[in-house]
């Protein structure tokens, strides 16, 4: 399961949250659990 950073809104891989719950991009400590079906609109 992937997580989403609360600050930069980037997807954080599960491997990062295993050891330390911190966003690798901005260093934010608040991560939201992402679900398989993301409701956010994103162009593919
Ligand atoms: Zn972040």
mmCIF file of the protein (N, C-alpha, C, O) and its ligand, coordinates in Angstrom:
data_MODEL
# 
_entry.id   MODEL 
# 
loop_
_entity.id 
_entity.type 
_entity.pdbx_number_of_molecules 
1 polymer     1 
2 non-polymer 1 
# 
_entity_poly.entity_id                      1 
_entity_poly.type                           'polypeptide(L)' 
_entity_poly.nstd_linkage                   no 
_entity_poly.nstd_monomer                   no 
_entity_poly.pdbx_seq_one_letter_code       
;(UNK)(UNK)(UNK)(UNK)(UNK)(UNK)(UNK)(UNK)(UNK)(UNK)(UNK)(UNK)(UNK)(UNK)(UNK)(UNK)
(UNK)(UNK)(UNK)(UNK)(UNK)(UNK)(UNK)(UNK)(UNK)(UNK)(UNK)(UNK)(UNK)(UNK)(UNK)(UNK)
(UNK)(UNK)(UNK)(UNK)(UNK)(UNK)(UNK)(UNK)(UNK)(UNK)(UNK)(UNK)
;
_entity_poly.pdbx_seq_one_letter_code_can   XXXXXXXXXXXXXXXXXXXXXXXXXXXXXXXXXXXXXXXXXXXX 
_entity_poly.pdbx_strand_id                 A 
# 
loop_
_entity_poly_seq.entity_id 
_entity_poly_seq.num 
_entity_poly_seq.mon_id 
_entity_poly_seq.hetero 
1 1  UNK n 
1 2  UNK n 
1 3  UNK n 
1 4  UNK n 
1 5  UNK n 
1 6  UNK n 
1 7  UNK n 
1 8  UNK n 
1 9  UNK n 
1 10 UNK n 
1 11 UNK n 
1 12 UNK n 
1 13 UNK n 
1 14 UNK n 
1 15 UNK n 
1 16 UNK n 
1 17 UNK n 
1 18 UNK n 
1 19 UNK n 
1 20 UNK n 
1 21 UNK n 
1 22 UNK n 
1 23 UNK n 
1 24 UNK n 
1 25 UNK n 
1 26 UNK n 
1 27 UNK n 
1 28 UNK n 
1 29 UNK n 
1 30 UNK n 
1 31 UNK n 
1 32 UNK n 
1 33 UNK n 
1 34 UNK n 
1 35 UNK n 
1 36 UNK n 
1 37 UNK n 
1 38 UNK n 
1 39 UNK n 
1 40 UNK n 
1 41 UNK n 
1 42 UNK n 
1 43 UNK n 
1 44 UNK n 
# 
loop_
_struct_asym.id 
_struct_asym.entity_id 
A 1 
B 2 
# 
loop_
_chem_comp.id 
_chem_comp.type 
_chem_comp.mon_nstd_flag 
UNK 'L-peptide linking' . 
ZN  non-polymer         . 
# 
_pdbx_entity_nonpoly.entity_id   2 
_pdbx_entity_nonpoly.name        ? 
_pdbx_entity_nonpoly.comp_id     ZN 
# 
_pdbx_nonpoly_scheme.asym_id         B 
_pdbx_nonpoly_scheme.entity_id       2 
_pdbx_nonpoly_scheme.mon_id          ZN 
_pdbx_nonpoly_scheme.ndb_seq_num     1 
_pdbx_nonpoly_scheme.pdb_seq_num     101 
_pdbx_nonpoly_scheme.auth_seq_num    101 
_pdbx_nonpoly_scheme.pdb_mon_id      ZN 
_pdbx_nonpoly_scheme.auth_mon_id     ZN 
_pdbx_nonpoly_scheme.pdb_strand_id   A 
_pdbx_nonpoly_scheme.pdb_ins_code    . 
# 
loop_
_atom_site.group_PDB 
_atom_site.id 
_atom_site.type_symbol 
_atom_site.label_atom_id 
_atom_site.label_alt_id 
_atom_site.label_comp_id 
_atom_site.label_asym_id 
_atom_site.label_entity_id 
_atom_site.label_seq_id 
_atom_site.pdbx_PDB_ins_code 
_atom_site.Cartn_x 
_atom_site.Cartn_y 
_atom_site.Cartn_z 
_atom_site.occupancy 
_atom_site.B_iso_or_equiv 
_atom_site.pdbx_formal_charge 
_atom_site.auth_seq_id 
_atom_site.auth_comp_id 
_atom_site.auth_asym_id 
_atom_site.auth_atom_id 
_atom_site.pdbx_PDB_model_num 
ATOM   1   N  N  . UNK A 1 1  ? 0.850   -1.208 0.000   1.00 0.00 ? 1   UNK A N  1 
ATOM   2   C  CA . UNK A 1 1  ? 0.000   0.000  0.000   1.00 0.00 ? 1   UNK A CA 1 
ATOM   3   C  C  . UNK A 1 1  ? 0.877   1.246  0.000   1.00 0.00 ? 1   UNK A C  1 
ATOM   4   O  O  . UNK A 1 1  ? 1.842   1.356  0.757   1.00 0.00 ? 1   UNK A O  1 
ATOM   5   N  N  . UNK A 1 2  ? 0.521   2.151  -0.847  1.00 0.00 ? 2   UNK A N  1 
ATOM   6   C  CA . UNK A 1 2  ? 1.284   3.384  -0.931  1.00 0.00 ? 2   UNK A CA 1 
ATOM   7   C  C  . UNK A 1 2  ? 0.710   4.457  -0.012  1.00 0.00 ? 2   UNK A C  1 
ATOM   8   O  O  . UNK A 1 2  ? -0.467  4.435  0.347   1.00 0.00 ? 2   UNK A O  1 
ATOM   9   N  N  . UNK A 1 3  ? 1.549   5.364  0.343   1.00 0.00 ? 3   UNK A N  1 
ATOM   10  C  CA . UNK A 1 3  ? 1.117   6.471  1.180   1.00 0.00 ? 3   UNK A CA 1 
ATOM   11  C  C  . UNK A 1 3  ? 1.230   7.765  0.399   1.00 0.00 ? 3   UNK A C  1 
ATOM   12  O  O  . UNK A 1 3  ? 1.934   7.853  -0.607  1.00 0.00 ? 3   UNK A O  1 
ATOM   13  N  N  . UNK A 1 4  ? 0.526   8.757  0.887   1.00 0.00 ? 4   UNK A N  1 
ATOM   14  C  CA . UNK A 1 4  ? 0.588   10.040 0.215   1.00 0.00 ? 4   UNK A CA 1 
ATOM   15  C  C  . UNK A 1 4  ? 0.993   11.103 1.217   1.00 0.00 ? 4   UNK A C  1 
ATOM   16  O  O  . UNK A 1 4  ? 0.469   11.181 2.329   1.00 0.00 ? 4   UNK A O  1 
ATOM   17  N  N  . UNK A 1 5  ? 1.936   11.910 0.790   1.00 0.00 ? 5   UNK A N  1 
ATOM   18  C  CA . UNK A 1 5  ? 2.420   12.949 1.684   1.00 0.00 ? 5   UNK A CA 1 
ATOM   19  C  C  . UNK A 1 5  ? 1.361   14.045 1.841   1.00 0.00 ? 5   UNK A C  1 
ATOM   20  O  O  . UNK A 1 5  ? 0.715   14.468 0.882   1.00 0.00 ? 5   UNK A O  1 
ATOM   21  N  N  . UNK A 1 6  ? 1.217   14.474 3.072   1.00 0.00 ? 6   UNK A N  1 
ATOM   22  C  CA . UNK A 1 6  ? 0.212   15.495 3.349   1.00 0.00 ? 6   UNK A CA 1 
ATOM   23  C  C  . UNK A 1 6  ? 0.692   16.868 2.890   1.00 0.00 ? 6   UNK A C  1 
ATOM   24  O  O  . UNK A 1 6  ? -0.118  17.756 2.619   1.00 0.00 ? 6   UNK A O  1 
ATOM   25  N  N  . UNK A 1 7  ? 1.998   17.038 2.803   1.00 0.00 ? 7   UNK A N  1 
ATOM   26  C  CA . UNK A 1 7  ? 2.553   18.355 2.494   1.00 0.00 ? 7   UNK A CA 1 
ATOM   27  C  C  . UNK A 1 7  ? 2.713   18.569 0.994   1.00 0.00 ? 7   UNK A C  1 
ATOM   28  O  O  . UNK A 1 7  ? 2.191   19.532 0.433   1.00 0.00 ? 7   UNK A O  1 
ATOM   29  N  N  . UNK A 1 8  ? 3.435   17.668 0.361   1.00 0.00 ? 8   UNK A N  1 
ATOM   30  C  CA . UNK A 1 8  ? 3.734   17.865 -1.056  1.00 0.00 ? 8   UNK A CA 1 
ATOM   31  C  C  . UNK A 1 8  ? 2.821   17.031 -1.947  1.00 0.00 ? 8   UNK A C  1 
ATOM   32  O  O  . UNK A 1 8  ? 2.883   17.123 -3.173  1.00 0.00 ? 8   UNK A O  1 
ATOM   33  N  N  . UNK A 1 9  ? 1.972   16.216 -1.322  1.00 0.00 ? 9   UNK A N  1 
ATOM   34  C  CA . UNK A 1 9  ? 0.965   15.465 -2.081  1.00 0.00 ? 9   UNK A CA 1 
ATOM   35  C  C  . UNK A 1 9  ? 1.594   14.495 -3.072  1.00 0.00 ? 9   UNK A C  1 
ATOM   36  O  O  . UNK A 1 9  ? 1.039   14.213 -4.134  1.00 0.00 ? 9   UNK A O  1 
ATOM   37  N  N  . UNK A 1 10 ? 2.748   13.999 -2.703  1.00 0.00 ? 10  UNK A N  1 
ATOM   38  C  CA . UNK A 1 10 ? 3.404   13.025 -3.565  1.00 0.00 ? 10  UNK A CA 1 
ATOM   39  C  C  . UNK A 1 10 ? 3.204   11.628 -3.006  1.00 0.00 ? 10  UNK A C  1 
ATOM   40  O  O  . UNK A 1 10 ? 3.000   11.440 -1.806  1.00 0.00 ? 10  UNK A O  1 
ATOM   41  N  N  . UNK A 1 11 ? 3.265   10.679 -3.880  1.00 0.00 ? 11  UNK A N  1 
ATOM   42  C  CA . UNK A 1 11 ? 3.071   9.302  -3.462  1.00 0.00 ? 11  UNK A CA 1 
ATOM   43  C  C  . UNK A 1 11 ? 4.354   8.744  -2.871  1.00 0.00 ? 11  UNK A C  1 
ATOM   44  O  O  . UNK A 1 11 ? 5.411   8.774  -3.503  1.00 0.00 ? 11  UNK A O  1 
ATOM   45  N  N  . UNK A 1 12 ? 4.249   8.244  -1.671  1.00 0.00 ? 12  UNK A N  1 
ATOM   46  C  CA . UNK A 1 12 ? 5.405   7.668  -0.998  1.00 0.00 ? 12  UNK A CA 1 
ATOM   47  C  C  . UNK A 1 12 ? 5.270   6.152  -1.000  1.00 0.00 ? 12  UNK A C  1 
ATOM   48  O  O  . UNK A 1 12 ? 4.244   5.608  -0.591  1.00 0.00 ? 12  UNK A O  1 
ATOM   49  N  N  . UNK A 1 13 ? 6.292   5.493  -1.455  1.00 0.00 ? 13  UNK A N  1 
ATOM   50  C  CA . UNK A 1 13 ? 6.225   4.049  -1.536  1.00 0.00 ? 13  UNK A CA 1 
ATOM   51  C  C  . UNK A 1 13 ? 6.242   3.422  -0.152  1.00 0.00 ? 13  UNK A C  1 
ATOM   52  O  O  . UNK A 1 13 ? 6.721   4.004  0.821   1.00 0.00 ? 13  UNK A O  1 
ATOM   53  N  N  . UNK A 1 14 ? 5.713   2.243  -0.104  1.00 0.00 ? 14  UNK A N  1 
ATOM   54  C  CA . UNK A 1 14 ? 5.574   1.559  1.171   1.00 0.00 ? 14  UNK A CA 1 
ATOM   55  C  C  . UNK A 1 14 ? 6.929   1.269  1.811   1.00 0.00 ? 14  UNK A C  1 
ATOM   56  O  O  . UNK A 1 14 ? 7.040   1.192  3.034   1.00 0.00 ? 14  UNK A O  1 
ATOM   57  N  N  . UNK A 1 15 ? 7.948   1.111  0.987   1.00 0.00 ? 15  UNK A N  1 
ATOM   58  C  CA . UNK A 1 15 ? 9.267   0.776  1.511   1.00 0.00 ? 15  UNK A CA 1 
ATOM   59  C  C  . UNK A 1 15 ? 9.817   1.893  2.391   1.00 0.00 ? 15  UNK A C  1 
ATOM   60  O  O  . UNK A 1 15 ? 10.622  1.652  3.290   1.00 0.00 ? 15  UNK A O  1 
ATOM   61  N  N  . UNK A 1 16 ? 9.379   3.098  2.123   1.00 0.00 ? 16  UNK A N  1 
ATOM   62  C  CA . UNK A 1 16 ? 9.876   4.221  2.915   1.00 0.00 ? 16  UNK A CA 1 
ATOM   63  C  C  . UNK A 1 16 ? 9.262   4.226  4.305   1.00 0.00 ? 16  UNK A C  1 
ATOM   64  O  O  . UNK A 1 16 ? 9.886   4.654  5.276   1.00 0.00 ? 16  UNK A O  1 
ATOM   65  N  N  . UNK A 1 17 ? 8.049   3.752  4.382   1.00 0.00 ? 17  UNK A N  1 
ATOM   66  C  CA . UNK A 1 17 ? 7.338   3.818  5.651   1.00 0.00 ? 17  UNK A CA 1 
ATOM   67  C  C  . UNK A 1 17 ? 7.692   2.643  6.551   1.00 0.00 ? 17  UNK A C  1 
ATOM   68  O  O  . UNK A 1 17 ? 7.285   2.609  7.712   1.00 0.00 ? 17  UNK A O  1 
ATOM   69  N  N  . UNK A 1 18 ? 8.432   1.700  6.039   1.00 0.00 ? 18  UNK A N  1 
ATOM   70  C  CA . UNK A 1 18 ? 8.782   0.546  6.861   1.00 0.00 ? 18  UNK A CA 1 
ATOM   71  C  C  . UNK A 1 18 ? 9.719   0.966  7.988   1.00 0.00 ? 18  UNK A C  1 
ATOM   72  O  O  . UNK A 1 18 ? 9.514   0.604  9.147   1.00 0.00 ? 18  UNK A O  1 
ATOM   73  N  N  . UNK A 1 19 ? 10.722  1.712  7.647   1.00 0.00 ? 19  UNK A N  1 
ATOM   74  C  CA . UNK A 1 19 ? 11.717  2.062  8.654   1.00 0.00 ? 19  UNK A CA 1 
ATOM   75  C  C  . UNK A 1 19 ? 11.409  3.399  9.303   1.00 0.00 ? 19  UNK A C  1 
ATOM   76  O  O  . UNK A 1 19 ? 11.451  3.535  10.526  1.00 0.00 ? 19  UNK A O  1 
ATOM   77  N  N  . UNK A 1 20 ? 11.102  4.378  8.476   1.00 0.00 ? 20  UNK A N  1 
ATOM   78  C  CA . UNK A 1 20 ? 10.834  5.702  9.019   1.00 0.00 ? 20  UNK A CA 1 
ATOM   79  C  C  . UNK A 1 20 ? 9.656   6.320  8.291   1.00 0.00 ? 20  UNK A C  1 
ATOM   80  O  O  . UNK A 1 20 ? 9.598   6.344  7.062   1.00 0.00 ? 20  UNK A O  1 
ATOM   81  N  N  . UNK A 1 21 ? 8.742   6.806  9.067   1.00 0.00 ? 21  UNK A N  1 
ATOM   82  C  CA . UNK A 1 21 ? 7.574   7.436  8.449   1.00 0.00 ? 21  UNK A CA 1 
ATOM   83  C  C  . UNK A 1 21 ? 7.919   8.874  8.132   1.00 0.00 ? 21  UNK A C  1 
ATOM   84  O  O  . UNK A 1 21 ? 7.697   9.789  8.924   1.00 0.00 ? 21  UNK A O  1 
ATOM   85  N  N  . UNK A 1 22 ? 8.464   9.035  6.959   1.00 0.00 ? 22  UNK A N  1 
ATOM   86  C  CA . UNK A 1 22 ? 8.849   10.380 6.538   1.00 0.00 ? 22  UNK A CA 1 
ATOM   87  C  C  . UNK A 1 22 ? 8.853   10.458 5.029   1.00 0.00 ? 22  UNK A C  1 
ATOM   88  O  O  . UNK A 1 22 ? 9.250   9.522  4.334   1.00 0.00 ? 22  UNK A O  1 
ATOM   89  N  N  . UNK A 1 23 ? 8.405   11.592 4.543   1.00 0.00 ? 23  UNK A N  1 
ATOM   90  C  CA . UNK A 1 23 ? 8.380   11.770 3.101   1.00 0.00 ? 23  UNK A CA 1 
ATOM   91  C  C  . UNK A 1 23 ? 9.797   11.984 2.579   1.00 0.00 ? 23  UNK A C  1 
ATOM   92  O  O  . UNK A 1 23 ? 10.516  12.849 3.079   1.00 0.00 ? 23  UNK A O  1 
ATOM   93  N  N  . UNK A 1 24 ? 10.204  11.208 1.581   1.00 0.00 ? 24  UNK A N  1 
ATOM   94  C  CA . UNK A 1 24 ? 11.553  11.340 1.020   1.00 0.00 ? 24  UNK A CA 1 
ATOM   95  C  C  . UNK A 1 24 ? 11.715  12.588 0.174   1.00 0.00 ? 24  UNK A C  1 
ATOM   96  O  O  . UNK A 1 24 ? 12.833  12.943 -0.202  1.00 0.00 ? 24  UNK A O  1 
ATOM   97  N  N  . UNK A 1 25 ? 10.636  13.244 -0.124  1.00 0.00 ? 25  UNK A N  1 
ATOM   98  C  CA . UNK A 1 25 ? 10.704  14.422 -1.004  1.00 0.00 ? 25  UNK A CA 1 
ATOM   99  C  C  . UNK A 1 25 ? 10.828  15.706 -0.212  1.00 0.00 ? 25  UNK A C  1 
ATOM   100 O  O  . UNK A 1 25 ? 11.696  16.534 -0.489  1.00 0.00 ? 25  UNK A O  1 
ATOM   101 N  N  . UNK A 1 26 ? 9.957   15.874 0.776   1.00 0.00 ? 26  UNK A N  1 
ATOM   102 C  CA . UNK A 1 26 ? 9.962   17.127 1.512   1.00 0.00 ? 26  UNK A CA 1 
ATOM   103 C  C  . UNK A 1 26 ? 10.294  16.919 2.984   1.00 0.00 ? 26  UNK A C  1 
ATOM   104 O  O  . UNK A 1 26 ? 10.476  17.886 3.724   1.00 0.00 ? 26  UNK A O  1 
ATOM   105 N  N  . UNK A 1 27 ? 10.374  15.659 3.413   1.00 0.00 ? 27  UNK A N  1 
ATOM   106 C  CA . UNK A 1 27 ? 10.716  15.405 4.801   1.00 0.00 ? 27  UNK A CA 1 
ATOM   107 C  C  . UNK A 1 27 ? 9.534   15.522 5.743   1.00 0.00 ? 27  UNK A C  1 
ATOM   108 O  O  . UNK A 1 27 ? 9.697   15.551 6.963   1.00 0.00 ? 27  UNK A O  1 
ATOM   109 N  N  . UNK A 1 28 ? 8.357   15.589 5.174   1.00 0.00 ? 28  UNK A N  1 
ATOM   110 C  CA . UNK A 1 28 ? 7.163   15.697 6.003   1.00 0.00 ? 28  UNK A CA 1 
ATOM   111 C  C  . UNK A 1 28 ? 6.877   14.402 6.735   1.00 0.00 ? 28  UNK A C  1 
ATOM   112 O  O  . UNK A 1 28 ? 7.136   13.309 6.232   1.00 0.00 ? 28  UNK A O  1 
ATOM   113 N  N  . UNK A 1 29 ? 6.344   14.546 7.914   1.00 0.00 ? 29  UNK A N  1 
ATOM   114 C  CA . UNK A 1 29 ? 6.094   13.358 8.726   1.00 0.00 ? 29  UNK A CA 1 
ATOM   115 C  C  . UNK A 1 29 ? 4.637   12.926 8.688   1.00 0.00 ? 29  UNK A C  1 
ATOM   116 O  O  . UNK A 1 29 ? 4.259   11.930 9.304   1.00 0.00 ? 29  UNK A O  1 
ATOM   117 N  N  . UNK A 1 30 ? 3.838   13.668 7.974   1.00 0.00 ? 30  UNK A N  1 
ATOM   118 C  CA . UNK A 1 30 ? 2.424   13.324 7.910   1.00 0.00 ? 30  UNK A CA 1 
ATOM   119 C  C  . UNK A 1 30 ? 2.132   12.644 6.578   1.00 0.00 ? 30  UNK A C  1 
ATOM   120 O  O  . UNK A 1 30 ? 2.190   13.259 5.513   1.00 0.00 ? 30  UNK A O  1 
ATOM   121 N  N  . UNK A 1 31 ? 1.822   11.376 6.672   1.00 0.00 ? 31  UNK A N  1 
ATOM   122 C  CA . UNK A 1 31 ? 1.519   10.631 5.464   1.00 0.00 ? 31  UNK A CA 1 
ATOM   123 C  C  . UNK A 1 31 ? 0.113   10.072 5.546   1.00 0.00 ? 31  UNK A C  1 
ATOM   124 O  O  . UNK A 1 31 ? -0.314  9.567  6.584   1.00 0.00 ? 31  UNK A O  1 
ATOM   125 N  N  . UNK A 1 32 ? -0.588  10.170 4.453   1.00 0.00 ? 32  UNK A N  1 
ATOM   126 C  CA . UNK A 1 32 ? -1.942  9.642  4.406   1.00 0.00 ? 32  UNK A CA 1 
ATOM   127 C  C  . UNK A 1 32 ? -1.934  8.307  3.670   1.00 0.00 ? 32  UNK A C  1 
ATOM   128 O  O  . UNK A 1 32 ? -1.230  8.125  2.677   1.00 0.00 ? 32  UNK A O  1 
ATOM   129 N  N  . UNK A 1 33 ? -2.721  7.399  4.177   1.00 0.00 ? 33  UNK A N  1 
ATOM   130 C  CA . UNK A 1 33 ? -2.790  6.105  3.518   1.00 0.00 ? 33  UNK A CA 1 
ATOM   131 C  C  . UNK A 1 33 ? -3.535  6.221  2.204   1.00 0.00 ? 33  UNK A C  1 
ATOM   132 O  O  . UNK A 1 33 ? -4.659  6.719  2.149   1.00 0.00 ? 33  UNK A O  1 
ATOM   133 N  N  . UNK A 1 34 ? -2.896  5.757  1.156   1.00 0.00 ? 34  UNK A N  1 
ATOM   134 C  CA . UNK A 1 34 ? -3.538  5.812  -0.145  1.00 0.00 ? 34  UNK A CA 1 
ATOM   135 C  C  . UNK A 1 34 ? -4.260  4.522  -0.444  1.00 0.00 ? 34  UNK A C  1 
ATOM   136 O  O  . UNK A 1 34 ? -3.804  3.442  -0.068  1.00 0.00 ? 34  UNK A O  1 
ATOM   137 N  N  . UNK A 1 35 ? -5.365  4.633  -1.107  1.00 0.00 ? 35  UNK A N  1 
ATOM   138 C  CA . UNK A 1 35 ? -6.135  3.437  -1.447  1.00 0.00 ? 35  UNK A CA 1 
ATOM   139 C  C  . UNK A 1 35 ? -5.930  3.075  -2.909  1.00 0.00 ? 35  UNK A C  1 
ATOM   140 O  O  . UNK A 1 35 ? -5.445  3.879  -3.704  1.00 0.00 ? 35  UNK A O  1 
ATOM   141 N  N  . UNK A 1 36 ? -6.300  1.883  -3.237  1.00 0.00 ? 36  UNK A N  1 
ATOM   142 C  CA . UNK A 1 36 ? -6.056  1.379  -4.583  1.00 0.00 ? 36  UNK A CA 1 
ATOM   143 C  C  . UNK A 1 36 ? -6.795  2.238  -5.612  1.00 0.00 ? 36  UNK A C  1 
ATOM   144 O  O  . UNK A 1 36 ? -6.258  2.547  -6.676  1.00 0.00 ? 36  UNK A O  1 
ATOM   145 N  N  . UNK A 1 37 ? -8.014  2.614  -5.286  1.00 0.00 ? 37  UNK A N  1 
ATOM   146 C  CA . UNK A 1 37 ? -8.748  3.442  -6.237  1.00 0.00 ? 37  UNK A CA 1 
ATOM   147 C  C  . UNK A 1 37 ? -8.724  4.891  -5.775  1.00 0.00 ? 37  UNK A C  1 
ATOM   148 O  O  . UNK A 1 37 ? -9.517  5.312  -4.934  1.00 0.00 ? 37  UNK A O  1 
ATOM   149 N  N  . UNK A 1 38 ? -7.807  5.623  -6.338  1.00 0.00 ? 38  UNK A N  1 
ATOM   150 C  CA . UNK A 1 38 ? -7.670  7.020  -5.969  1.00 0.00 ? 38  UNK A CA 1 
ATOM   151 C  C  . UNK A 1 38 ? -8.744  7.835  -6.665  1.00 0.00 ? 38  UNK A C  1 
ATOM   152 O  O  . UNK A 1 38 ? -8.956  7.718  -7.872  1.00 0.00 ? 38  UNK A O  1 
ATOM   153 N  N  . UNK A 1 39 ? -9.405  8.649  -5.891  1.00 0.00 ? 39  UNK A N  1 
ATOM   154 C  CA . UNK A 1 39 ? -10.533 9.392  -6.455  1.00 0.00 ? 39  UNK A CA 1 
ATOM   155 C  C  . UNK A 1 39 ? -10.093 10.702 -7.087  1.00 0.00 ? 39  UNK A C  1 
ATOM   156 O  O  . UNK A 1 39 ? -10.875 11.381 -7.752  1.00 0.00 ? 39  UNK A O  1 
ATOM   157 N  N  . UNK A 1 40 ? -8.829  11.048 -6.869  1.00 0.00 ? 40  UNK A N  1 
ATOM   158 C  CA . UNK A 1 40 ? -8.351  12.296 -7.430  1.00 0.00 ? 40  UNK A CA 1 
ATOM   159 C  C  . UNK A 1 40 ? -8.225  12.196 -8.950  1.00 0.00 ? 40  UNK A C  1 
ATOM   160 O  O  . UNK A 1 40 ? -7.814  11.166 -9.486  1.00 0.00 ? 40  UNK A O  1 
ATOM   161 N  N  . UNK A 1 41 ? -8.575  13.253 -9.613  1.00 0.00 ? 41  UNK A N  1 
ATOM   162 C  CA . UNK A 1 41 ? -8.513  13.244 -11.071 1.00 0.00 ? 41  UNK A CA 1 
ATOM   163 C  C  . UNK A 1 41 ? -7.081  13.457 -11.528 1.00 0.00 ? 41  UNK A C  1 
ATOM   164 O  O  . UNK A 1 41 ? -6.419  14.421 -11.145 1.00 0.00 ? 41  UNK A O  1 
ATOM   165 N  N  . UNK A 1 42 ? -6.632  12.544 -12.344 1.00 0.00 ? 42  UNK A N  1 
ATOM   166 C  CA . UNK A 1 42 ? -5.270  12.666 -12.828 1.00 0.00 ? 42  UNK A CA 1 
ATOM   167 C  C  . UNK A 1 42 ? -5.225  12.231 -14.292 1.00 0.00 ? 42  UNK A C  1 
ATOM   168 O  O  . UNK A 1 42 ? -5.727  11.166 -14.652 1.00 0.00 ? 42  UNK A O  1 
ATOM   169 N  N  . UNK A 1 43 ? -4.637  13.042 -15.100 1.00 0.00 ? 43  UNK A N  1 
ATOM   170 C  CA . UNK A 1 43 ? -4.554  12.708 -16.521 1.00 0.00 ? 43  UNK A CA 1 
ATOM   171 C  C  . UNK A 1 43 ? -3.511  11.642 -16.750 1.00 0.00 ? 43  UNK A C  1 
ATOM   172 O  O  . UNK A 1 43 ? -2.413  11.709 -16.197 1.00 0.00 ? 43  UNK A O  1 
ATOM   173 N  N  . UNK A 1 44 ? -3.843  10.671 -17.553 1.00 0.00 ? 44  UNK A N  1 
ATOM   174 C  CA . UNK A 1 44 ? -2.875  9.620  -17.835 1.00 0.00 ? 44  UNK A CA 1 
ATOM   175 C  C  . UNK A 1 44 ? -2.307  9.770  -19.225 1.00 0.00 ? 44  UNK A C  1 
ATOM   176 O  O  . UNK A 1 44 ? -1.470  8.967  -19.640 1.00 0.00 ? 44  UNK A O  1 
HETATM 177 ZN ZN . ZN  B 2 .  ? 6.260   15.299 1.094   1.00 0.00 ? 101 ZN  A ZN 1 
# 
